[in-house]
Amino acid sequence: MRRQRVLIFTNFVTLVLLLYVGYKSRYFQQTYNRLVLNKTEIVDIYSFSLNPKYIEQINYCAVYTKQSDIAMLGNSHVYRINWDDLLNRTDVANRGVGSDITAGFISRLPFVYAVKPKICFIEGGINDIFRGFDDSTILNNFSTIITELKTRNISPVLMSVCKVTKRYSNAKEVNDRVEKLNTGIKALALKDHVRLLDLNAYLEKDGYLSDEFAGLDGLHFSGTAYLIWKEEIQKVLLEVGL
């Protein structure tokens, strides 16, 4: 009898520990999301501050404070390139953070204001999709960014979300989401009277990011893609007299 009670108690403690670990690791919610909601992330508790690259890379932003006419705000697509070299200028502030989401962009806006730019190019949204955020949330964040920049007499320029290559995991599902979000971004640009760059018109082939414009992971850009991005940016800068 005593052995039975010990066994019951041990099993009870084990069950409690398993439940606790499952709760802390979000296993039950993630399983529910995958099986019932067809989601892979709990979007209501994910924060940009959980991104280890965020704290590290915003520290770099704090170092570069000289006045720059142009600010590039975005995720790793922005962070990966030297914009002064690419555009052959000395007045471009790189405000990109790898893996960042649009809520993180809003949090980082003071680092944009610090360099007093005249124009800010905004690239992002793909990581929000990966994290399971809905289009409404993403578009509201873009709208907030546009409003805040305009309040400080900084001209915002939106950019459509770029697609992934065929070899990228769940490429069709990802690109379907991208197309849907881009419809909303285009509508937002029209409503708020801001310029919109759409690199998919140049980088896409048969509904996917072309391999020649993609890195090895099928998500990030090749050098050739950045040259096309450069040309589109220069067209806008010419229009605004920069």
N, C-alpha and C positions, 0 to 999 in steps of 0.2 A: 504493500500500500504506500509506504514511504517513497519507494522507488518510483511509483506511478505519479505521486504528487510532484516529485522532483522533475520528472520527465515533462509533465504538464506545464510546470513553471518555466522550465527551460524553453519549451516550444513557444510559450507565450512571450517570453522575453525576445526570442529570435524573431517572432512575428512583428513585435513592436519595432525592433531595430530595422527590419526590412521595410516596414511601412515608413519609418522615419527617413531612411536612405532614399526610398522611392520618392517621397515628398520633396526632399531637399534637392534631388537630382532632376526633378520635374518629369520623372519617367512616366507616371500615370497620365499627366496632362498631355505629354507629347504623344503617347500611345493613342489617347483619345483623339487628338488632333489628326494623327495619321489615318486612323481607321474610320473616324466619323466625319471629321471636318476636312480631311484631305489637306491638312496643313502640316508643316514640319517644324514650326516654332511657336512659342507662346509670345505673341506680339505685345500683350499688355504689360509684360514685365521686362521685356528686352530694352536695354538702354544703350545709347552710343558710348556711355562711359564704361561699358563692359568690354569694349574693343581695346585690347592692349596697345594697339597702334595709336589710339587716340591721344592718350596722355603724352606718350613719347613724341609724337609729331607736332602737337600744338606747342610743345616746348620750343621747337625750332621756329615756329611762327612768332613767338615772343622775341626772338633774337633779331629777326629782320623787320625793322620798323621804319626804314627810310621811305619817304613819299614815293608812291608808284602810281602812275596814271591808270594802270590796268591790274585788276585782281582776277585770279583764276580760282574759283571756289568749286571744290568737288571731292571725289574719292580718289582711288589709286590711279585712275586714268589721268587725273591732273597731277597727282603727286610724283608720278614716275618720270616726268620730263623736265628738263631745264628750259623754262619758258623764255628767259632772256636770250639764251643761245638759239632756240628754235625760231623765235620771231626777230632775231637780230636787233634786240633792243636792250635797254638797261632800266626799264621802268615797269617791269612785270612782277607782281607779287604772287608767289605760289602758295595758295591756301588749300592745298589738297591733303587729305588724310586717307590712307588706305583702309578699305572696308567700312568707311563711314556711311551713315544713313542721313537722310535729310534733316532729321531732328538735331543731329550733330552739327550740321551746317548752321542751323539757327544759333546754336550755342556758341559757335566759333565766329559769328559775325563781328564781334568787337575786334578780332584780329584783322578783319577786312577794313573796318573803319579806321584802324590805327594808321594805315598807310595812305589814307585820304585819296582813294582812287576816283577817277572820273567814270569808269565803266567796270562792270563785274560780270564775267562769264560764269554761268552756273551749269555744272554738269553733275548729274547724279540720278539716283532712283533705282538702279539695278540692285544695290544691296538691300534696299527696302523691300524689293520683290523677294529676294532670297530669304529675308527675315519674316515674310508673310504679312507685311503691312498691306492694307487695302489701298486702292487708288485714291479714295477720298482723303485719307490721312496724308498720303504723299503730296497730293495736289494742294491741300491746305498748307502744308509746310512750304511748298514752293511759293504759294501766294503770300505767306508771311514774309519770306525772304525778299520778294519783290517789293512789298510795301515798305519794309524796313530800309531797303537800299534807296528807294525813291525818296523817302523822308529825309535822307541825308544827301540828296542830289547826286546819287550814284546811279548811272544808267544800267539796269539789269539786262542781261542777254541770256535767254533760256536755251537749253539744248535738249533735243530728243534723246531718249535712252537708246543706246546702241545694242544691237542684238548679239547673240553668241553664235559660234560656228556649229555645224552639224555634229561634230565630235564631242561637244560639251554635254555633260550629263543633263538629261531631260530637256534637250535643246528646244524641241517643239513647244513644250509647255511653257518654258521660260520666254520664248519669243512671242508666243500668243499673249502672255501677260504684258510684255514690252509693247506690243502693238496697241493693246487696249489702253495702257497708261499713256502712250504717246498721243493718242486721240485726245485725252484729257489735257495733256501739256499744250497741244496745239490750240485747243479751245481757250485755255488759260492765257496763253500769249496774246491771242486776239482780243480777249476781254480786257486785259490789262495794258494793251498797246505796247508790248515789248517785242524785241526781235527774237527770232527763233532760228537756231542752227539745226539742221537735220543731216547728220553725217551718214545715216543709213542710205540716203539717196546715192551715195558714192561708194560706201563700203559693203553694201548688201548684194548678195547673189542668190537668187531662188529662195528668198525669204530668210537667209542666214547670213551672218557675218562671213565674208569671203576669207578663205584661208590665207590669202596673200596679205591681208590687212590685220591678221591676228597673230598673237604670240602663241607659244606652245600649249598654253592652257585652254585656248579657244575662247577666251573671255577678254583678255587685255590686248592692247593694240601693238602692231608692229611699227617700225620706224616709218614705213610708207604711209600708214594711216595717219600718223602725226603730221606728215607733210601736207596731207589733204586738209586736216583740221587747221593747220597753219594758214592755208590759203583762204579758208572760210572766215577765220578770225580777221585776217588782213582786209578782206572785203568790208567787214563791219567797221574796222578802225578807219578805213578810208572814208566811209560814209559819214562818220562822226568827227572827222578831222583830227584823228590821232595817228 
